């Protein structure tokens, strides 16, 4: 028996003009991708409530850590799945899986079950990020890709600001379990609509799974991300941190050695034969470090040095998120008309200058001026994110784009973890803690200096990114048509 869409569904689908259908498809893919991204930002604020509800005295941080690890390790395998089964089937499976794990998380009777559910959600979210990015790219005509991805990126810029507010409101009004359960019906509705309207696209090549390479990559990422997450607790000189990092580097070296010798690696080193792709990964990495410096350490500084409440510290970031969201569509139009390089170089420079200015503040600096510096960093990041995505995908052969999408997401995640570890280490080495420092003027001044040193480290990284961005080719999205003709 063959399942067919109902008559009203068929009439709706057949009655849509091609452009209307394309826009609906884009909206569905964007919504499915955004759900997983928003989920990453709503849970942190609910950890105390979750710990009380599950009677968990220790280990509650794994609700977040396990999710982030799963989100990182699923990037490369998602590219292989999309190449083998197609973009739409993987997207549908990821959205459906996310809904199922959301129900499991909401019904979790203990911490272990919740962590398992969060791992499942992380795996599905990682897949939607990889596949969703490429679906949006493939469904959009080259001449309007900048604008479309700019609008979608604007929503992703708002999510980090709205997530904590949404999470805080939910746990205040009702149970923390609704943080997870509320996503389930949304995902089911998206799944039903996406089955009918999201087109089947598979730009990659079918290839056998590199199981050994995937295992090596997973082990290296788990070790690296875990060490980066706990460096402030373990200490940079602790045997546990050193052993974990050394093993992760050794395993990673083994992975790349295998990738260079196997015919079908999970990440093809040929990606890096493209100069623009390689430079884009450097840009993406330094960009992620600046972004994490702003999102992670500015709220901590506002609480530790200026005594703001968690809500007040989060509100300091809100103008940055809103301005970044407004900037991305404008950047998309500039990219469509003038190419990717001008906004990338300008945005990297702005982010570097703004981050450097954050390193000059002291407790007497007016808060509005600090907000201006933070907003400058956010706008700079927004100017780089979209054109670097377009350039990294258009710079490689069509058959490698699923891998390119996966590697771009993975690079940002790993670089963000590394940047967080580096900056946290700089701060903790000066004052011994990120939060509990004391309240005397001498201690607060010392704490301010420690955070400033952390922002100086981020600025140095950003300056290196600016220099590397100068070597990019000024490719426009419409140039992709000509590249594909040559490829054929």
C-alpha positions, 0 to 999 in steps of 0.5 A: 500500500502506497501512502499518498498525500491527502487531497487538500495537501496535494491541492495546496502543493500543486496550487503553489507557484514555483517561487512560493514553493521554494520559499516555503521549502526554505522556511521549513529547512530554516525552522528545522535547523533553528530548532536544534540551534535554539535548543543549545541556548535554552538549557543552561539557565535551567540547570539548577532547576533540573538538578533539583528535579532529578535530585542530582547532587553532582554531574549536572553539567553533563546535560550541557557537555554531553550535548555539545560533544555530540553536536561536534562529533556528528558533523563529519558523519552527517556529511557522509549520510547526506552523500549516501542517502540524500539531503532531504532523508537525512534532514527528515530523520534528524528532525524526527529523531530530535522530536523523539529525544525531546520526549525522552528528555522531558520524561527522564526519571534520572540524570543518566537518562537525561544525558542520553537524551541530550546526546541524541538531541546533539547528534540530531542537531548537528545533522540538521546544521550540516544538511540544513546549511547545504539545503538552503545553499542548493535551493537558492539561485546563485544571484540571491544566495547572499541575501537569503543566507543573510536573512537566515543567519540573522535569525541565528544571531538572535537565538543566543540572546533569546534562548536564555530568556526563553529558558528562564521564562519556562522554568519560572512559569512551569516545569523544566521538562517543558523546555524539552517537551515543547520542541516535540510538537513543533518538530512533528509539524515541521516533519509533516510539512517537510515531507511534502515540500522540501525537495530531494537534493543530493549534491555529493557522491555515494561512497563507503563509510570510513568506519575506522576514520570516523572512530579516530575523529570521534575519539580525538574530538571527544578528548579535545572538546572535553579537555577544553571544557574543563581546562579551568577546573583541571588546570593547564598544567594538570596531568589529566589535561596534558594527557588528554590533549596529547592523546587527542593530538596523537589520535588526530594525527593518525586520523589525517594520516589515514585520510591521506591514504584511504580512497574514501575518507570521512573528511577528504584532504582534497578540500584543503587543496582549495586556497579559498576554502583553507583560508575560510577555515582560518577565518571561521576559526578566528571568528568563532574565538571572537564570538565565544569571547563575547558570549561566554566571558562578557557575562562573567565579567559583568557579574564578577567585576560590575556585580550585575545579576545574571539577567542584567549580564545577559541583557548587555549582549542583547543589543549586539544580537539585535544589531548582528541580526539586522546586519546579516541581510545587508551583508548578504546584499553587499556580497551578492553585488560586490563579492565575499571578500570586502565584507569578510575583511571589513567584518574581521577588522571591526571584530578585532578592533571591538574586541581590543577595545573591550580589553581597555575597559575598567570598572569606571568605564560607562556601561553604555560604552562597553555595550557599544564595544560588544555590539561592534564585535557582534556586527563584525562577526555578522559581517563575516559569517554569511560570506565565509559560508558562501565562499567556503561552499563555492570554493570546492567541487560540488561533490565535496560540498556536504563535507565542506559544510560539515568541516565548516561547522566542525571548525567553528565548534572546535575553534570556539572550544579552543578559544574558550580554553585559552581565554579561560586559562589566561583569566584563571592564571591571573586570579584563580577563578572566573567568578568567585574573586571577592569584592574589594577594590583591589580584587576587582581591579585585578579581576578586570585586568585578568579579563582584559588580558583574556580579551587581548589574547582574543584580539591577537587571534583576530588580528591573525585572522584579518591578515589571512582574510586578505588572501581570499579571492573576491568571489561572488555567489553568481560565480558559482554557475561558471565554476560548475560548468567548468567542473562538468 
